[in-house]
Amino acid sequence: VPLKRHKSLRKTLRERGQLSQFWETHKLDMVQYIDSCSQDQSANEPLINYLDMEYFGVISIGSPPQNFTVIFDTGSSNLWVPSVYCVSPACKNHNRFRPSQSSTYIENGNSFSIQYGTGSLSGIIGTDQVSVEGITVANQQFGESVNEPGSTFVNAEFDGILGLAYPSLAVGGVTPVFDNMMAQNLVDIPMFSVYMTRNPDSTTGSELIFGGYDHTHFSGSLNWVPVTKQGYWQIALDK
């Protein structure tokens, strides 16, 4: 007799719009749980330290996987990589996504355009699986960059950008990668953390953790500060 699969507590609370309230109420319990248990559903993504200025890591898109080096950017919410159809000088210097070589790629056709503080790009939106250090997100919409004007990305050490801000900042109404990780129950805890160090050693170097944090990276206790508006990770300062 097939077993009926019940909705997870997290999915039920999310559907009711009560997930944030539940997390705030039980945050201390969850933090103690993280400290005391090893997390099966979490990913430690090693970060490459470029001149103590940029930290980026490797992800893959498609089947079989096509690898890209991306900036994990907490100030934006879209994932994009250069497209094989891009003819801008910046694209020629970087890995480019080839949709015809992925068996899981789904054509979307919608166009997108992103303007950063420095640099801009435009292209089309596609859908495919995205893998980050063992976690594979299904049906992830991402930007395929077709035009990267100017010189901003020409000599960049990374191919694209993976945004980690809130969905409200996402261009084209795309669901960000980490939000899909939570929605698809790929991480146990609705949390990601960043550890940055000048140490270049790959075993003790910088990392991004999806689904928790590593308490060995700090001493003392964490201080929790409310986000004042769910767009950027913005907080209020007392003075």
Backbone as numpy.savetxt, mean C-alpha at the origin, in Angstrom:
# Nx Ny Nz CAx CAy CAz Cx Cy Cz
-21.43 -32.82 4.48 -22.29 -31.64 4.48 -21.39 -30.41 4.48
-21.54 -29.52 3.51 -20.69 -28.33 3.48 -20.98 -27.43 4.68
-19.93 -26.87 5.23 -20.08 -25.96 6.36 -20.43 -24.57 5.87
-21.34 -23.92 6.55 -21.70 -22.56 6.21 -20.65 -21.62 6.78
-20.10 -20.79 5.93 -19.07 -19.86 6.38 -19.72 -18.56 6.84
-19.52 -18.24 8.11 -20.11 -17.02 8.66 -19.20 -15.83 8.39
-19.81 -14.66 8.33 -19.03 -13.44 8.14 -18.13 -13.20 9.33
-16.93 -12.69 9.06 -16.04 -12.34 10.16 -16.60 -11.15 10.90
-16.16 -11.00 12.16 -16.60 -9.86 12.96 -16.21 -8.55 12.28
-15.00 -8.53 11.72 -14.52 -7.30 11.08 -15.41 -6.92 9.89
-15.78 -7.92 9.07 -16.62 -7.64 7.91 -18.00 -7.16 8.34
-18.55 -7.78 9.37 -19.87 -7.37 9.86 -19.84 -5.95 10.38
-18.81 -5.63 11.17 -18.70 -4.28 11.72 -18.48 -3.26 10.62
-17.68 -3.64 9.59 -17.44 -2.70 8.49 -18.74 -2.40 7.75
-19.56 -3.43 7.51 -20.83 -3.24 6.82 -21.78 -2.34 7.62
-21.68 -2.40 8.92 -22.53 -1.56 9.78 -21.92 -0.19 10.03
-20.73 0.04 9.54 -20.06 1.31 9.77 -19.55 1.46 11.19
-19.30 0.33 11.88 -18.90 0.36 13.29 -17.47 -0.11 13.51
-16.73 -0.37 12.42 -15.39 -0.92 12.60 -14.45 0.05 13.31
-14.48 1.32 12.93 -13.60 2.32 13.55 -13.90 2.46 15.03
-15.21 2.47 15.38 -15.60 2.58 16.78 -15.13 1.37 17.58
-15.26 0.18 16.99 -14.83 -1.05 17.67 -13.32 -1.02 17.90
-12.58 -0.59 16.88 -11.12 -0.52 16.99 -10.70 0.44 18.10
-11.35 1.61 18.18 -11.00 2.58 19.21 -11.30 2.02 20.60
-12.43 1.32 20.72 -12.84 0.79 22.03 -11.91 -0.32 22.51
-11.45 -1.17 21.58 -10.68 -2.35 21.95 -9.21 -2.25 21.55
-8.75 -1.03 21.29 -7.40 -0.86 20.79 -6.34 -1.41 21.73
-6.47 -1.13 23.01 -5.48 -1.61 23.97 -5.42 -3.12 23.99
-6.59 -3.77 23.96 -6.62 -5.23 23.93 -5.95 -5.77 22.69
-6.18 -5.13 21.55 -5.61 -5.58 20.29 -4.09 -5.40 20.29
-3.62 -4.30 20.87 -2.18 -4.06 20.93 -1.51 -5.12 21.79
-2.12 -5.47 22.93 -1.58 -6.52 23.78 -1.59 -7.86 23.05
-2.62 -8.08 22.22 -2.70 -9.31 21.43 -1.56 -9.37 20.42
-1.28 -8.26 19.78 -0.19 -8.20 18.81 1.14 -8.51 19.49
1.35 -7.93 20.67 2.61 -8.12 21.39 2.81 -9.56 21.83
1.71 -10.25 22.16 1.84 -11.57 22.77 1.76 -12.72 21.77
1.26 -12.44 20.54 1.07 -13.52 19.57 1.89 -13.27 18.31
2.27 -14.34 17.68 2.90 -14.22 16.36 1.79 -14.10 15.34
1.93 -13.17 14.39 0.87 -12.92 13.43 1.05 -13.78 12.19
0.05 -14.64 11.94 0.09 -15.46 10.74 -0.20 -14.61 9.51
-1.15 -13.69 9.62 -1.55 -12.89 8.48 -0.96 -11.49 8.60
0.32 -11.39 8.33 1.00 -10.11 8.29 2.16 -10.25 7.32
2.68 -9.12 6.89 3.78 -9.13 5.92 4.79 -8.08 6.30
6.06 -8.47 6.35 7.16 -7.55 6.61 7.86 -7.25 5.30
7.60 -6.08 4.75 8.17 -5.68 3.47 9.48 -4.93 3.69
10.63 -5.50 3.28 11.90 -4.79 3.44 11.91 -3.51 2.61
12.44 -2.44 3.18 12.53 -1.17 2.47 13.97 -0.85 2.12
14.18 -0.40 0.91 15.50 0.03 0.46 15.69 1.48 0.84
16.77 1.78 1.54 17.05 3.14 1.96 17.93 3.82 0.91
17.38 4.83 0.25 18.14 5.57 -0.75 18.54 6.93 -0.17
19.80 7.03 0.27 20.40 8.27 0.76 19.64 8.87 1.95
19.04 8.03 2.79 18.24 8.52 3.94 17.16 9.50 3.50
16.67 9.35 2.30 15.79 10.34 1.70 14.53 9.69 1.15
14.69 8.52 0.58 13.57 7.77 0.04 13.68 6.32 0.50
12.53 5.72 0.81 12.49 4.32 1.22 11.49 3.61 0.30
11.93 2.59 -0.42 11.03 1.91 -1.32 11.25 0.41 -1.27
10.28 -0.33 -1.80 10.34 -1.79 -1.78 9.83 -2.37 -3.07
9.84 -3.70 -3.15 9.47 -4.39 -4.38 8.11 -5.06 -4.21
7.24 -4.86 -5.20 5.95 -5.54 -5.26 5.86 -6.23 -6.61
4.82 -7.03 -6.80 4.61 -7.64 -8.11 3.16 -7.49 -8.51
2.94 -7.43 -9.82 1.59 -7.31 -10.37 1.42 -8.36 -11.46
0.28 -9.06 -11.44 -0.06 -9.97 -12.52 0.35 -11.41 -12.30
0.00 -12.25 -13.29 0.32 -13.68 -13.28 0.86 -14.07 -14.66
2.10 -14.51 -14.75 3.11 -14.58 -13.68 3.49 -13.17 -13.21
4.10 -13.07 -12.04 4.36 -11.75 -11.45 5.37 -10.92 -12.23
5.04 -9.64 -12.37 5.95 -8.65 -12.93 6.37 -7.73 -11.79
7.66 -7.63 -11.54 8.16 -6.92 -10.37 8.37 -5.43 -10.64
8.08 -4.64 -9.59 8.26 -3.19 -9.66 8.76 -2.68 -8.31
9.65 -1.71 -8.38 10.09 -1.01 -7.17 9.21 0.21 -6.99
8.60 0.32 -5.81 7.66 1.42 -5.57 7.98 2.17 -4.29
7.65 3.45 -4.31 7.65 4.25 -3.09 6.35 3.94 -2.35
6.43 3.63 -1.06 5.22 3.48 -0.25 4.92 4.87 0.33
3.90 5.50 -0.22 3.64 6.92 0.02 2.41 7.13 0.89
2.62 7.64 2.11 1.49 7.87 3.00 0.74 9.16 2.66
1.20 9.89 1.66 0.55 11.14 1.28 -0.33 11.03 0.04
-0.51 9.82 -0.48 -1.40 9.61 -1.62 -2.03 8.23 -1.49
-2.98 7.90 -2.36 -3.74 6.66 -2.17 -3.78 5.73 -3.38
-3.17 6.13 -4.49 -3.21 5.30 -5.69 -1.94 4.49 -5.87
-2.09 3.31 -6.47 -0.96 2.53 -6.95 -0.84 2.73 -8.45
0.35 3.05 -8.91 0.58 3.14 -10.36 2.00 2.69 -10.68
2.16 2.16 -11.88 3.46 1.77 -12.41 3.48 2.15 -13.89
4.65 2.27 -14.49 4.72 2.62 -15.91 4.12 1.53 -16.79
3.46 1.95 -17.85 2.87 1.01 -18.81 3.84 0.77 -19.96
3.73 -0.39 -20.57 4.55 -0.71 -21.72 4.22 0.22 -22.89
3.05 0.85 -22.84 2.63 1.76 -23.90 3.10 3.20 -23.65
3.80 3.43 -22.56 4.30 4.77 -22.25 5.55 5.06 -23.08
5.60 6.26 -23.65 6.75 6.63 -24.47 7.55 7.78 -23.86
7.18 8.21 -22.66 7.91 9.28 -21.99 9.31 8.79 -21.61
10.31 9.68 -21.63 11.67 9.29 -21.23 11.73 8.61 -19.86
10.89 9.05 -18.92 10.89 8.47 -17.58 10.51 6.99 -17.61
9.60 6.62 -18.49 9.15 5.23 -18.55 10.22 4.32 -19.14
10.99 4.85 -20.06 12.01 4.04 -20.72 13.10 3.59 -19.76
13.27 4.33 -18.67 14.31 4.01 -17.69 13.84 3.05 -16.60
12.60 2.59 -16.68 12.04 1.80 -15.59 11.29 0.57 -16.10
11.00 -0.33 -15.15 10.19 -1.51 -15.49 8.80 -1.06 -15.91
8.27 -1.68 -16.95 6.96 -1.31 -17.47 6.02 -2.51 -17.47
4.78 -2.28 -17.08 3.80 -3.36 -16.99 3.29 -3.74 -18.37
3.26 -5.05 -18.63 2.78 -5.60 -19.90 1.50 -6.40 -19.64
0.34 -5.78 -19.88 -0.93 -6.46 -19.58 -1.12 -7.75 -20.37
-0.59 -7.82 -21.58 -0.78 -9.01 -22.41 -0.06 -10.23 -21.85
0.88 -10.00 -20.93 1.64 -11.10 -20.35 1.08 -11.57 -19.01
-0.06 -11.03 -18.60 -0.68 -11.42 -17.34 -2.02 -12.10 -17.62
-2.17 -13.32 -17.15 -3.41 -14.07 -17.37 -4.55 -13.60 -16.48
-4.23 -12.81 -15.44 -5.26 -12.35 -14.51 -5.63 -10.88 -14.73
-5.08 -10.27 -15.76 -5.34 -8.85 -16.02 -6.74 -8.64 -16.56
-7.41 -7.59 -16.07 -8.73 -7.20 -16.56 -8.66 -5.75 -17.02
-9.04 -5.52 -18.25 -9.01 -4.15 -18.79 -10.15 -3.35 -18.21
-9.85 -2.15 -17.77 -10.85 -1.25 -17.20 -11.22 -0.17 -18.21
-10.21 0.50 -18.71 -10.45 1.50 -19.75 -10.60 2.92 -19.25
-10.87 3.11 -17.95 -10.99 4.46 -17.42 -9.63 5.14 -17.38
-9.63 6.42 -17.62 -8.38 7.18 -17.59 -8.19 7.80 -16.20
-6.95 8.15 -15.89 -6.66 8.81 -14.62 -5.54 9.82 -14.83
-5.47 10.77 -13.90 -4.41 11.77 -13.92 -4.09 12.15 -12.49
-2.82 12.17 -12.14 -2.40 12.49 -10.78 -1.38 13.62 -10.81
-1.60 14.61 -9.96 -0.66 15.73 -9.81 -0.09 15.68 -8.40
1.21 15.42 -8.28 1.87 15.43 -6.98 2.44 16.82 -6.70
2.99 17.00 -5.50 3.64 18.27 -5.19 4.74 18.56 -6.21
5.43 17.50 -6.61 6.41 17.58 -7.69 6.15 16.44 -8.64
5.88 16.76 -9.90 5.65 15.73 -10.90 4.19 15.38 -11.10
3.90 14.88 -12.29 2.54 14.46 -12.61 2.60 13.31 -13.61
1.46 12.64 -13.79 1.38 11.55 -14.75 -0.07 11.31 -15.10
-0.29 10.58 -16.19 -1.64 10.21 -16.60 -1.58 8.88 -17.32
-2.74 8.24 -17.42 -2.77 6.93 -18.08 -4.14 6.30 -17.95
-4.17 4.96 -17.90 -5.43 4.23 -17.79 -5.40 3.35 -16.55
-6.59 2.94 -16.11 -6.71 2.09 -14.93 -6.96 0.65 -15.38
-6.21 -0.28 -14.78 -6.41 -1.70 -15.03 -6.65 -2.42 -13.72
-6.98 -3.70 -13.80 -7.24 -4.51 -12.62 -6.44 -5.81 -12.70
-5.76 -6.16 -11.62 -4.97 -7.39 -11.59 -4.67 -7.72 -10.15
-4.02 -8.85 -9.91 -3.61 -9.19 -8.55 -2.28 -8.51 -8.25
-2.16 -8.04 -7.01 -0.96 -7.34 -6.56 -0.41 -8.06 -5.34
0.86 -8.40 -5.37 1.48 -9.13 -4.27 2.52 -8.27 -3.58
2.43 -8.26 -2.25 3.40 -7.53 -1.42 3.92 -8.49 -0.36
5.14 -8.96 -0.54 5.82 -9.80 0.44 4.92 -10.93 0.96
4.37 -11.71 0.04 3.58 -12.87 0.44 2.09 -12.65 0.54
1.66 -11.41 0.58 0.23 -11.11 0.60 -0.22 -10.77 -0.82
-1.20 -11.49 -1.33 -1.69 -11.26 -2.68 -3.10 -10.69 -2.64
-3.24 -9.49 -3.15 -4.53 -8.80 -3.20 -5.17 -9.07 -4.55
-6.38 -9.60 -4.54 -7.09 -9.89 -5.78 -7.84 -8.66 -6.27
-8.01 -8.57 -7.59 -8.84 -7.53 -8.21 -8.47 -6.12 -7.73
-7.20 -5.83 -7.74 -6.72 -4.51 -7.34 -6.66 -3.59 -8.56
-7.36 -2.48 -8.48 -7.26 -1.48 -9.54 -5.99 -0.67 -9.36
-5.29 -0.42 -10.45 -4.04 0.34 -10.38 -3.87 1.15 -11.66
-3.03 2.15 -11.59 -2.79 3.00 -12.74 -1.66 2.47 -13.61
-1.91 2.47 -14.90 -0.86 2.16 -15.88 -0.46 3.48 -16.51
0.70 3.98 -16.11 1.13 5.31 -16.54 1.52 5.30 -18.01
0.91 6.21 -18.77 1.19 6.32 -20.20 1.96 7.59 -20.52
1.83 8.60 -19.66 2.50 9.87 -19.90 3.07 10.42 -18.60
4.38 10.57 -18.53 5.05 11.15 -17.37 5.89 12.33 -17.84
5.28 13.50 -17.97 5.98 14.65 -18.52 7.06 15.19 -17.58
8.00 15.93 -18.15 9.04 16.55 -17.35 10.12 15.57 -16.94
10.94 15.99 -15.98 12.10 15.20 -15.58 11.99 14.60 -14.19
10.84 14.79 -13.53 10.70 14.36 -12.14 11.01 12.88 -11.95
10.45 12.03 -12.80 10.59 10.59 -12.62 11.67 9.97 -13.50
12.38 10.78 -14.28 13.35 10.25 -15.23 14.46 9.47 -14.52
15.06 10.09 -13.50 16.18 9.46 -12.80 15.79 8.89 -11.45
14.50 8.72 -11.23 14.03 8.16 -9.96 14.51 6.72 -9.79
14.84 6.35 -8.57 15.30 4.99 -8.28 14.14 4.01 -8.15
12.92 4.50 -8.29 11.73 3.65 -8.18 10.93 3.70 -9.49
10.13 2.66 -9.71 9.31 2.60 -10.92 7.99 3.34 -10.76
7.34 3.13 -9.62 6.02 3.72 -9.40 5.79 4.05 -7.94
4.53 4.28 -7.60 4.16 4.70 -6.25 2.97 3.87 -5.77
3.03 3.44 -4.50 1.91 2.74 -3.86 1.42 3.61 -2.71
0.23 4.16 -2.86 -0.31 5.08 -1.86 -0.89 4.37 -0.66
-0.65 4.93 0.53 -1.12 4.35 1.78 -2.04 5.29 2.57
-2.52 6.35 1.91 -3.45 7.25 2.59 -4.88 6.71 2.49
-5.83 7.51 2.93 -7.23 7.08 2.98 -7.87 7.06 1.59
-8.94 6.28 1.42 -9.63 6.19 0.12 -10.12 7.53 -0.42
-10.41 8.48 0.47 -10.94 9.76 0.01 -9.95 10.52 -0.89
-8.67 10.18 -0.81 -7.67 10.84 -1.65 -7.44 10.10 -2.97
-8.02 8.93 -3.13 -7.74 8.11 -4.31 -8.37 8.71 -5.56
-7.57 8.88 -6.59 -8.05 9.37 -7.88 -8.84 8.26 -8.57
-9.99 8.61 -9.13 -10.79 7.64 -9.87 -11.62 6.72 -9.01
-11.72 7.02 -7.72 -12.52 6.18 -6.83 -11.94 4.80 -6.61
-10.64 4.65 -6.84 -9.97 3.35 -6.68 -9.80 3.03 -5.19
-10.00 1.78 -4.82 -9.76 1.35 -3.44 -8.27 1.12 -3.25
-7.64 1.77 -2.26 -6.20 1.60 -2.03 -5.84 0.15 -1.69
-4.59 -0.18 -1.89 -4.11 -1.55 -1.68 -4.36 -2.03 -0.26
-4.00 -1.22 0.75 -4.15 -1.69 2.12 -5.61 -1.85 2.50
-6.49 -0.99 1.98 -7.92 -1.14 2.26 -8.45 -2.44 1.67
-7.93 -2.84 0.51 -8.32 -4.13 -0.05 -7.75 -5.28 0.76
-6.54 -5.11 1.32 -5.99 -6.14 2.20 -6.93 -6.39 3.37
-7.46 -5.30 3.95 -8.37 -5.45 5.08 -9.70 -6.06 4.63
-10.22 -5.57 3.51 -11.52 -6.05 3.04 -11.48 -7.52 2.66
-10.34 -7.98 2.16 -10.20 -9.38 1.74 -9.64 -10.27 2.86
-9.61 -9.73 4.08 -9.17 -10.49 5.25 -7.76 -11.07 5.09
-6.88 -10.28 4.50 -5.51 -10.73 4.27 -4.57 -10.35 5.41
-5.03 -9.48 6.31 -4.26 -9.12 7.50 -5.15 -9.28 8.71
-4.57 -9.73 9.81 -5.35 -9.96 11.03 -5.74 -8.66 11.72
-4.85 -7.68 11.67 -5.06 -6.43 12.39 -5.15 -5.28 11.40
-6.12 -4.37 11.56 -6.26 -3.23 10.64 -5.21 -2.15 10.92
-3.95 -2.49 10.65 -2.85 -1.60 11.00 -1.67 -1.86 10.09
-0.99 -0.78 9.69 0.33 -0.96 9.08 1.30 -0.06 9.82
2.56 -0.42 9.82 3.55 0.36 10.54 4.82 0.48 9.71
5.56 1.55 9.97 6.77 1.83 9.22 7.95 1.96 10.18
9.04 1.26 9.86 10.27 1.39 10.64 11.37 1.85 9.68
11.95 3.01 9.96 13.00 3.55 9.10 14.30 3.69 9.88
15.37 3.24 9.29 16.67 3.32 9.93 17.74 3.57 8.87
18.87 4.10 9.30 19.99 4.30 8.38 20.77 3.01 8.17
20.47 2.00 8.99 21.17 0.73 8.90 20.85 0.05 7.56
21.86 -0.22 6.72 21.59 -0.82 5.41 21.43 -2.34 5.45
21.68 -2.95 6.61 21.60 -4.41 6.74 20.18 -4.88 6.44
20.05 -5.82 5.50 18.72 -6.27 5.09 17.98 -7.02 6.19
18.70 -7.56 7.16 18.04 -8.34 8.21 17.57 -7.46 9.37
18.17 -6.29 9.53 17.76 -5.39 10.61 17.47 -4.00 10.07
17.24 -3.89 8.77 17.02 -2.60 8.14 15.58 -2.14 8.20
15.29 -1.13 7.40 13.96 -0.53 7.37 12.93 -1.52 6.84
11.70 -1.37 7.32 10.65 -2.24 6.83 9.27 -1.62 7.02
8.35 -2.10 6.21 6.95 -1.73 6.31 6.19 -3.00 6.66
5.39 -2.95 7.72 4.67 -4.14 8.18 3.18 -3.94 7.97
2.58 -4.81 7.18 1.14 -4.81 6.99 0.53 -5.80 7.97
-0.36 -5.33 8.84 -1.05 -6.22 9.76 -0.49 -6.21 11.17
0.24 -5.17 11.56 0.76 -5.09 12.92 2.00 -4.23 13.00
2.79 -4.45 14.05 4.06 -3.75 14.19 5.01 -4.63 14.98
6.28 -4.29 14.90 7.32 -5.07 15.59 7.78 -4.28 16.81
7.40 -4.76 17.99 7.71 -4.01 19.22 9.20 -4.03 19.56
9.99 -4.86 18.85 11.43 -4.87 19.10 12.12 -3.65 18.50
11.39 -2.90 17.66 11.98 -1.72 17.03 11.93 -0.48 17.92
11.33 -0.58 19.09 11.26 0.60 19.96 11.18 0.16 21.41
11.44 1.07 22.32 11.30 0.82 23.75 10.21 1.72 24.30
9.65 1.33 25.44 8.58 2.12 26.02 7.24 1.76 25.40
6.28 2.67 25.52 4.93 2.41 25.02 4.61 3.33 23.84
3.63 2.93 23.07 3.19 3.75 21.95 2.18 4.78 22.43
2.22 5.95 21.81 1.23 6.98 22.07 0.29 7.07 20.88
-0.99 6.93 21.13 -1.98 6.94 20.05 -2.56 8.34 19.89
-2.50 8.88 18.67 -2.99 10.22 18.39 -4.10 10.13 17.34
-5.27 10.68 17.60 -6.38 10.56 16.65 -6.08 11.27 15.32
-6.50 10.66 14.23 -6.46 11.33 12.93 -7.63 12.31 12.88
-7.36 13.57 12.52 -8.39 14.61 12.58 -9.30 14.62 11.36
-8.80 14.11 10.23 -9.61 14.03 9.01 -9.08 12.88 8.18
-9.95 11.96 7.81 -9.51 10.75 7.12 -9.28 11.01 5.63
-8.17 11.67 5.37 -7.69 11.92 4.01 -6.21 11.63 4.03
-5.44 12.65 4.42 -4.04 12.41 4.77 -4.01 11.85 6.20
-2.84 11.37 6.62 -2.69 10.94 8.02 -2.38 12.19 8.84
-3.38 13.08 8.98 -3.14 14.35 9.63 -3.63 14.31 11.08
-2.88 14.99 11.94 -3.19 15.04 13.36 -3.14 16.49 13.83
-3.70 16.74 15.00 -3.70 18.09 15.56 -2.53 18.22 16.55
-1.86 19.34 16.51 -0.79 19.65 17.46 -1.34 20.59 18.54
-0.92 20.36 19.80 -1.40 21.20 20.89 -0.81 22.60 20.83
0.47 22.65 20.46 1.12 23.97 20.35 2.44 23.79 19.63
